[in-house]
Amino acid sequence: MFAIHATASQPEVVEYQIKAAFLYKFGAYIEWPEQTFSQASSPVIIGVMGSDAVADELAQMSSGRNINGRPVSVKKLNHGDPIKGLHILFIARTDPSRMAATLTAARGLPLLVVTETDPTSMPGGVINFVIDGEKVRFDVALRSAEVNNIKLSARLLTVARKVIGAPS
């Protein structure tokens, strides 16, 4: 399901490909509130901020494919662009003050926010990419998902490297 590994050759390019694949796959394991989509045919909109390489890879990979029967639309975003109406938002490594502003704007929206920064220093993301050895892995913050009113599949949680806020 999520068996994706980086290799030593062209590690940066492979990392973009892996992150794009994860972003696409995450959509199948998220339950948004009923009113999130205006129509049954409304697309899942994935915004990518701060990484054109990930956005390009994701657009190519998702072209003609769907997430839970919905078409996929990928948008490249700049810091400060509106995020309302997105369903998944990936924020690449960025200036902490810019990221903080985006995370604040995302708070409470029915939005899966995916980052690649330390969640303890920048809370608000639901999923955070980490490099573990040579693998791209991810951690999940359940409280952030709850605040954004999205539900994460147990299948997604079982493959996370770490689940923060899990019941003990």
N, C-alpha and C positions, 0 to 999 in steps of 0.2 A: 504494500500500500504506500508506504513512505520511504522505501529503500532507495535513497538517492545519495550518492557519495561523490565528493570532489576527488579529483586525481591530481597528481603532481604536475602533469603537463597542462599548461595554460590555466593555472588555478583560478585566476580572476574571471576569465570567461566562463569557466565551468561553474564558478560560484554564482554568476548571474543566471545561468541556465537553471541551476538547482533552485535558486530562490524564486524564479518565475514559475517553475513547475510546482513548487510548494504553494505559492499564492493561488494558482489555478485550482489545485487539489483541495485547499482549505475550504473553498466555497461549498463543496459537497458535504462538509461536516458541520455546517453552521445552520442554525434555524433562526431566521429573522422574525420579528413580530409580523402578524398577519397583514397589517396596513402598510408595510414597508414598500411593497410593489403595487403600483396602481392597477396593473392588469396581469393576467396570467402569462402574457407574452413579453412582459417588461424584462429588459436585460439585467443581468448582474453587472454592475459597473464597478470596475477595479481602478482606483486611482493610484498612480505611482509618482511619488514626490522625491526628487533628488537623485534619480538614477534612470537616465534615458536608456541605458543598456538593459536594465531589467524590464522596463516598459516595452521596449522593442521586442525582446525575447518573448515576453508574455503575450503581446499582441499576435506575434507569429504563431506561437504555440496554441493559442485559444481560437484562432481564426476558424470559423465553421464548426466549432465545438460548442457545447453548452454545459451549464452547471444546473443540475436538477431540472432539466428541460427548458431552461432559460438561456437565451443567447448571452454571450459575454462581450462586454465593451470595455476597452482599456483606454484610460485617459492619462496623458502626461500632465503633471501639475507642477506649478512653481509655488514656493512658499508664499502664503497669503491668498492663494486661489481658494474659492469656496469649496467646501468638502461636503456640504449638505447634498443628499441625493446619491452619494456613493454608498456602496455596500461593503467594499473592502478597500482599505487604504494602506499602502506600503510607504513608510517614511524611511528613506535611506539615511545613513550616517550624516549628520548635519550639525550645524551650529546649535548648541543647547538652547539658546533663547528662542530660536525659530521653531525648534521642535516643541518646546514647552507651549508656545502659542498655539500650534496646531493641535497638540494633545488636549489643551484646554477647550478649543473649539469643537473637538470630537466628543468630548465628554457628554454622555447622555444620548448621543445619536445612535440609531440602530446600525452600528458600523463596526466591522472587524478591523481593528487597528493593528498593523504589523510593523514592528520596528527592528532595528539592529543595533540597539544600544543597551546599556545596563539598565534594566527596569527599576532597580533600586534608586538610581540617580535621576531617572526620568520616568516616574510612574504614569500610567494612563494607557499604555499599549496593552493589548490583549495577548498577542503572540510576539515573542522576541526571538529573532534569529541569533544563534551563537555558533561559533566555530569550535568544534570539539575534536581535537586532533586534526584529522584531515576531512572531517565530515561537517556538513552544514546540518545543525540540529535546531530545535526550537524549544522554548519554555513558554508556558501558558500561565497567565494571571487571571484566575477565575473571578476575582472581585471586579476587575475592569470589564469583563464580559457581562457581568451582572449589572453594572452601572449603565452599560450601553444596551441593555435589554436584549442581548443575543444569547442563544443557547449553543453550547459546544457539545458535539457528539462525544460519547464516552470512548468511541473508537479513536478519535483524535487525541484525547487525553492519554490513552494507553501508549501512544507512540511518542509523546512529548518527552524531552529529556528531563524536565522538571515541571511540576504543576504547583504553582504558588497559590495558596489559599484553599487547598484541598482539605476536605473534612478529615480529621485524624481518626 
